[in-house]
């Protein structure tokens, strides 16, 4: 379902405050990347996230400018077809897709960091 920018920021803020692990897939015309990590900063201007070692050393980081985002789509796995629910329901409760003419960013809520990051 399409959600508002405010709802997206609220959801991302919830994932940040709860320390929810996420899988981030970011694609532009020139590059793509994906990894599992955590949301570290959320505002109406941007979101940041990263993956860190147990002692806090940064392994990967991403930043997405929300000011250029055009569409925010939220989906819950429980609303998907039965075969998809059976495959993902114990690992992936929901996802948020943020799109513009410049990029697509898919942030998947994970039940644990043992879930494999998305391939883009």
MOCORFEN-V657802 format. One line per field, one symbol per residue. ss: DSSP state (H for helix, E for strand, L for the rest). Layout:
ss = ???
This chain:
ss = LELLHHHHHHHHHHHHHHLLEEEEEEEELLLEEEEEEEEEEELLLEEEEEEELLLLLEEEEEEEEHHHLLEEEEEEHHHLLHHHHHHHLLLLLEEEEEELLLEEEEEEELLLLLLLLLLL
